[in-house]
């Protein structure tokens, strides 16, 4: 299939997500609410559940793709001349896999859920849960992108900070144990980085927006963030991905370069700041050299 067709498929996914999914959520909203004894339970369990499903469920899907070694998917493997870690050194893979799983349990169910419980013991939930205040498609889209742009801004600067020499070996180096990306690396963080980079920006903006923000929009955003983290670390660069829809999006290849070269490309969803502050220079040079190699192969 041509690149144009894949681009159309990506746009169709986005259209369905922002047009059809809100209607689906609204239709079942009261039924979903009835599953929880209070909005506090729904807030905490809902966020943790969505994050867990996207991370563990998404990783399970990609592990099936890895193990199947399907030709269709392997053509989109980013580092083609390197074996997957389990095919290269199985014992080392088992060690880091188990560490990653334990780390994700610590971050999601101890740190994340623990901080949520503490906050909910002290404060009331201000986010709107009302069926009557369910956002229009336009408001849902606008609020979604407010969350997205704010978090991306915070991610870029915190990520760049954790790459500074004085702090990198103690915090962010853990995440870079994955020289070659695989799906489960998406949430492999030092707990302090998980708090500062992932949780804190979300906490600040949700508190600031208060009742203006509807919980359904927050859930949709958490879902997208989770799926994006898994795909971005999958080691594949799929042309039909809605996260790869424009030149301003951070593609899986963009972030894969960050892991394999450990330099620049700090953005999560968008590359605005990498372009603005020239932290994508090495990536551009690398991509240009790859294009030259491809041309040389064709002409030789």
Secondary structure, DSSP 8 states (H G I E B T S, - for coil): --HHHHHHHHHHHHHHHHHHHHHHHHHHHHHHHTTSSSHHHHHHHHHHHHHHIIIIIHHHHHHHHHHHT-HHHHTTBSSTTS--HHHH-HHHHHHHHHHHHHHHHIIIIIIIHHHHHHHHHHS---SB--STT---HHHHHHHHHHHHHHHHHHHHHHHHHTTSHHHHTTTGGGGGG-SS--GGGGG---HHHIIIIIIHHHHHHHHHHGGGSBHHHHHHHHHHHHHHHHHHTSSB--TT-GGGSSTTB--HHHHHHHHHH-SS---SSB-HHHHHTTTTHHHHHHHHHHHHHHHHHHH-
